[in-house]
Amino acid sequence: MIRTGEQYIEKLRDGRTIFINGEKITHHVDHPAFKNAIRSIAVLYDYQSTHFDKMTFMTASGNRIGKHWMFPTTSQKLIERGLASYDWARLGAGWLGRSPDHVSSALVGMMTHIEVFEAYSQERADALRNYFHYVSEKDLYLTYALVNPQGDRSKSPSEHTKNRYHTLGVIGKNAQGITVRGAKMLATGAPLADEVLVGVHNPLKPGADERYALSFAMPLSAEGIKIISRRSYAIDVNHKDYPLSCQFDENDAVLYFDDVFVPWERVFLFENIEMCRRQFHSTGAEALMDTQSMARYAVKLHFLAGLAQAMTEANGVDKYPAVRESLAELACYAMNIEGLFRSLIHNPNVHNGFYIPDQTLLYTCQIIAQSIYPKIMDTIRRLAGGGVIMLPSSEEDLLNDEILSVIEKTQYSSVLSPVEKVRLMKLVWDSVGSEFASRHLQYEMFYSGSSIVTLNRFYDRYDWQFSRELVENIKVS
Ligand SMILES: Cc1cc2nc3c(=O)[nH]c(=O)nc-3n(C[C@H](O)[C@H](O)[C@H](O)COP(=O)(O)OP(=O)(O)OC[C@H]3O[C@@H](n4cnc5c(N)ncnc54)[C@H](O)[C@@H]3O)c2cc1C
């Protein structure tokens, strides 16, 4: 049995608590804010079940599950994992950032370095191992919440004395488990995923912040988890006016843990600041999860290059050398990321018999990815001119004969019909200008950490000795 889209949707009817637009929602699957994005994820599972040879594998227990859960025990398996992610990304043209293959890959990466957990605690390593078995065999969809909420970044969580339960932390423990209270900044896809993995990406102060240093996983329907959704971009929009907002608003939500009980078998690290860092940076977690990100990003940049070309062709400016050069630049960015992604899956390092993408190269990808996206948006906006504004107010205008007749006179293109041109320009706007597009810009700039974090991480890992030797050699000769 392979998990189907319908099974995924049915399992989401779990009564989780979501707050949106002044309402508390406990049946979210058919809510206008979430229903289309949920169906877009269901499409991924359906694709997996109909293309099971390339998208799935058989586990030792006899279940057929997504290749994103597969251990990269050979270089070929690493490639297959990467290509499966690339294929999934194509279904949403790269607009689904937190598809189910992202956090699953992080868990695989923790398991490939299980000795990091074993050296810390045999019990917590067993909890991780058993949890991995559980979620992977069921092919569940996880999101994660790693970053602490903004408050006063100049202070550590324990120094937020006016609001002691601002940041998620432990408030009690007994033989069965721990009780946690407080917030995590964001969990993309919280209304869409089955479970959430909690960890910590922010620096914590040894001797003071231990109660904030923990990692666990829980179903998003667990008692006490409150999902505070941001504004939905899918409500009150239609497919033709906002084709991306409508289908791919994967939503981001603040998670508030209102005294949530977490059994020990779901706690992977507890009151250990160093392990918070090691969980992602000393295992294969980051490398495998962000290899998925690069597959998705490459697809998205190809989409944007194609979109820009279609738009300039529609306006007849594609013949100008300067415009061709801008288009070439966009395609070049896409090929740059494509090349980096291919290099990640084709040039791994071997650890414990597992083939893991190179971490330094991965950090390079993160920095390039977050720095080029604003430039790409800027280039497409420059190529668009006012064409993305010179548009009818909504699809309904096309249904009114009087307005349509004017639209047909004003939306001229030598390669597209007026209605086709309107639809294309609306897609461009939803890619670069709408609130959905703007959120994507913020996402690409921040999801792997702010640039000060990614640049410093890279600085620490780059082989400076190699480059300094080149300098020394020239000096000597
Ligand atoms: C759309 C979106 C979706 C996200 N989804 C998720 C998710 O699913 N799960 C999750 O865990 N996180 C998620 N995040 C959070 C993301 O990981 C963080 O935004 C990112 O790590 C940066 O942290 P921050 O937002 O707290 O920014 P901050 O750390 O508060 O930094 C903000 C800015 O302040 C400045 N700054 C901060 N500290 C310093 C310093 N020491 N020196 C100099 N300048 C400084 C920098 O200019 C920085 O860019 C998401 C973010 C976005 C935008």
The ligand as an SDF file (V2000), in Angstrom:
LIG
                    3D

 53 58  0  0  0  0  0  0  0  0999 V2000
    8.0850   32.7480    4.9920 C   0  0  0  0  0  0  0  0  0  0  0  0
    8.8680   32.1670    6.1200 C   0  0  0  0  0  0  0  0  0  0  0  0
    8.6410   30.8600    6.4990 C   0  0  0  0  0  0  0  0  0  0  0  0
    9.3590   30.3050    7.5580 C   0  0  0  0  0  0  0  0  0  0  0  0
    9.1030   29.0050    7.9280 N   0  0  0  0  0  0  0  0  0  0  0  0
    9.7490   28.4830    8.9830 C   0  0  0  0  0  0  0  0  0  0  0  0
    9.4960   27.1540    9.4060 C   0  0  0  0  0  0  0  0  0  0  0  0
    8.7100   26.4320    8.8210 O   0  0  0  0  0  0  0  0  0  0  0  0
   10.1520   26.6970   10.4930 N   0  0  0  0  0  0  0  0  0  0  0  0
   11.0460   27.4500   11.1810 C   0  0  0  0  0  0  0  0  0  0  0  0
   11.6190   26.9700   12.1440 O   0  0  0  0  0  0  0  0  0  0  0  0
   11.3120   28.7080   10.7870 N   0  0  0  0  0  0  0  0  0  0  0  0
   10.6880   29.2390    9.7200 C   0  0  0  0  0  0  0  0  0  0  0  0
   10.9490   30.5240    9.3380 N   0  0  0  0  0  0  0  0  0  0  0  0
   11.8290   31.3280   10.1730 C   0  0  0  0  0  0  0  0  0  0  0  0
   13.1980   31.5170    9.5760 C   0  0  0  0  0  0  0  0  0  0  0  0
   13.9740   30.3830    9.7880 O   0  0  0  0  0  0  0  0  0  0  0  0
   13.7720   32.7670   10.2310 C   0  0  0  0  0  0  0  0  0  0  0  0
   13.0740   33.8590    9.6970 O   0  0  0  0  0  0  0  0  0  0  0  0
   15.2540   32.9290   10.0010 C   0  0  0  0  0  0  0  0  0  0  0  0
   15.9760   31.9270   10.6480 O   0  0  0  0  0  0  0  0  0  0  0  0
   15.7480   34.2970   10.5170 C   0  0  0  0  0  0  0  0  0  0  0  0
   15.4120   34.4520   11.8500 O   0  0  0  0  0  0  0  0  0  0  0  0
   14.4750   35.6650   12.3230 P   0  0  0  0  0  0  0  0  0  0  0  0
   13.3610   35.7950   11.3780 O   0  0  0  0  0  0  0  0  0  0  0  0
   14.1750   35.4300   13.7310 O   0  0  0  0  0  0  0  0  0  0  0  0
   15.3440   36.9210   12.1350 O   0  0  0  0  0  0  0  0  0  0  0  0
   16.2950   37.5940   13.2180 P   0  0  0  0  0  0  0  0  0  0  0  0
   17.2550   36.5950   13.7460 O   0  0  0  0  0  0  0  0  0  0  0  0
   15.4730   38.2910   14.2340 O   0  0  0  0  0  0  0  0  0  0  0  0
   17.0600   38.5960   12.3190 O   0  0  0  0  0  0  0  0  0  0  0  0
   16.4060   39.6720   11.6540 C   0  0  0  0  0  0  0  0  0  0  0  0
   17.4830   40.5750   11.0960 C   0  0  0  0  0  0  0  0  0  0  0  0
   18.1240   41.2080   12.2090 O   0  0  0  0  0  0  0  0  0  0  0  0
   19.5050   41.3540   11.9630 C   0  0  0  0  0  0  0  0  0  0  0  0
   20.2890   40.6770   12.9970 N   0  0  0  0  0  0  0  0  0  0  0  0
   19.8260   39.7390   13.8760 C   0  0  0  0  0  0  0  0  0  0  0  0
   20.8190   39.3470   14.6890 N   0  0  0  0  0  0  0  0  0  0  0  0
   21.9180   40.0380   14.3220 C   0  0  0  0  0  0  0  0  0  0  0  0
   23.2570   40.0650   14.7910 C   0  0  0  0  0  0  0  0  0  0  0  0
   23.6710   39.3050   15.8080 N   0  0  0  0  0  0  0  0  0  0  0  0
   24.1230   40.8830   14.1510 N   0  0  0  0  0  0  0  0  0  0  0  0
   23.7230   41.6580   13.1280 C   0  0  0  0  0  0  0  0  0  0  0  0
   22.4700   41.6800   12.6680 N   0  0  0  0  0  0  0  0  0  0  0  0
   21.5750   40.8890   13.2470 C   0  0  0  0  0  0  0  0  0  0  0  0
   19.7840   40.7640   10.6120 C   0  0  0  0  0  0  0  0  0  0  0  0
   19.7310   41.7780    9.6350 O   0  0  0  0  0  0  0  0  0  0  0  0
   18.6060   39.8430   10.3580 C   0  0  0  0  0  0  0  0  0  0  0  0
   18.4070   39.6690    9.0000 O   0  0  0  0  0  0  0  0  0  0  0  0
   10.2920   31.0890    8.2560 C   0  0  0  0  0  0  0  0  0  0  0  0
   10.5300   32.4000    7.8500 C   0  0  0  0  0  0  0  0  0  0  0  0
    9.8390   32.9390    6.8060 C   0  0  0  0  0  0  0  0  0  0  0  0
   10.1160   34.3540    6.4060 C   0  0  0  0  0  0  0  0  0  0  0  0
  1  2  1  0
  2  3  1  0
  2 52  2  0
  3  4  2  0
  4  5  1  0
  4 50  1  0
  5  6  2  0
  6  7  1  0
  6 13  1  0
  7  8  2  0
  7  9  1  0
  9 10  1  0
 10 11  2  0
 10 12  1  0
 12 13  2  0
 13 14  1  0
 14 15  1  0
 14 50  1  0
 15 16  1  0
 16 17  1  0
 16 18  1  0
 18 19  1  0
 18 20  1  0
 20 21  1  0
 20 22  1  0
 22 23  1  0
 23 24  1  0
 24 25  2  0
 24 26  1  0
 24 27  1  0
 27 28  1  0
 28 29  2  0
 28 30  1  0
 28 31  1  0
 31 32  1  0
 32 33  1  0
 33 34  1  0
 33 48  1  0
 34 35  1  0
 35 36  1  0
 35 46  1  0
 36 37  1  0
 36 45  1  0
 37 38  2  0
 38 39  1  0
 39 40  1  0
 39 45  2  0
 40 41  1  0
 40 42  2  0
 42 43  1  0
 43 44  2  0
 44 45  1  0
 46 47  1  0
 46 48  1  0
 48 49  1  0
 50 51  2  0
 51 52  1  0
 52 53  1  0
M  END
$$$$
